[in-house]
Amino acid sequence: QSDVLYRRYWRNQSIAQASQEMGIPDSSVRVNEYKGLAFLRNPQNRKHLAPFVYFDCYHGTGLGAFKKSGSSVQERYILRKYG
């Protein structure tokens, strides 16, 4: 499932291209893609992935934010996450 998701969304392959490279039928690629996405949508798995999806990397990146806090957005993120 992870290989199918990697090919479909990271390498931007079509179902036909992925099935040809992997040597499996198109229907198996569709099933594995569906199961992999369903696994990622599961609430138990979603809570582990949320910090990667919902991180606002552009908020507070200007000079004004730096003057207020004295730190960069990366430093503030690390302090909020692990501090």
C-alpha positions as CSV (number, residue, x, y, z in Angstrom):
1,Q,0.0,0.0,0.0
2,S,2.8,2.4,0.8
3,D,4.5,1.7,-2.5
4,V,1.3,2.3,-4.4
5,L,0.7,5.6,-2.5
6,Y,4.3,6.7,-3.1
7,R,4.0,6.0,-6.8
8,R,0.6,7.6,-7.2
9,Y,1.1,10.8,-5.2
10,W,4.9,11.4,-4.9
11,R,5.9,10.2,-8.4
12,N,2.6,11.2,-9.9
13,Q,2.1,8.0,-11.8
14,S,-1.1,6.9,-13.3
15,I,-2.7,3.6,-12.2
16,A,-1.6,2.0,-15.5
17,Q,2.0,3.2,-15.0
18,A,2.1,2.0,-11.4
19,S,0.6,-1.4,-12.3
20,Q,3.0,-1.9,-15.1
21,E,6.1,-1.1,-13.0
22,M,5.0,-3.2,-10.1
23,G,3.8,-6.1,-12.2
24,I,0.3,-6.3,-10.7
25,P,-3.1,-5.7,-12.2
26,D,-4.8,-2.2,-12.3
27,S,-7.5,-3.4,-9.9
28,S,-4.8,-4.4,-7.3
29,V,-3.3,-0.9,-7.6
30,R,-6.8,0.7,-7.0
31,V,-7.5,-1.6,-4.0
32,N,-4.1,-0.9,-2.4
33,E,-4.5,2.8,-3.0
34,Y,-8.0,2.8,-1.4
35,K,-6.8,0.7,1.6
36,G,-3.7,2.9,2.1
37,L,-5.8,6.1,2.1
38,A,-8.3,4.5,4.4
39,F,-5.5,3.6,6.8
40,L,-4.2,7.2,6.8
41,R,-7.7,8.5,7.4
42,N,-8.2,6.3,10.5
43,P,-8.5,8.6,13.6
44,Q,-5.9,6.6,15.5
45,N,-3.3,7.1,12.7
46,R,-4.4,10.7,11.9
47,K,-3.4,12.0,15.3
48,H,0.2,11.0,14.6
49,L,0.2,12.7,11.2
50,A,-1.6,15.9,12.3
51,P,1.6,17.9,13.2
52,F,2.9,17.4,9.7
53,V,-0.3,18.4,8.0
54,Y,-1.4,21.3,10.2
55,F,1.9,23.1,10.7
56,D,1.6,26.7,9.5
57,C,5.1,27.3,8.2
58,Y,4.4,30.8,6.8
59,H,2.7,32.4,9.9
60,G,5.0,34.7,11.8
61,T,7.9,34.6,9.4
62,G,8.3,38.4,8.9
63,L,10.6,40.9,10.5
64,G,7.8,42.1,12.8
65,A,7.2,38.6,14.3
66,F,11.0,38.3,14.8
67,K,11.1,41.7,16.6
68,K,8.2,40.7,18.9
69,S,9.5,37.2,19.9
70,G,13.3,37.4,19.2
71,S,13.3,34.1,17.5
72,S,12.6,32.5,14.1
73,V,9.6,30.5,13.2
74,Q,11.6,27.3,13.3
75,E,12.8,28.1,16.8
76,R,9.3,28.9,18.0
77,Y,8.0,25.7,16.5
78,I,10.6,23.6,18.2
79,L,10.0,25.3,21.5
80,R,6.2,24.8,21.2
81,K,6.6,21.2,20.2
82,Y,9.3,20.1,22.6
83,G,9.7,22.9,25.1
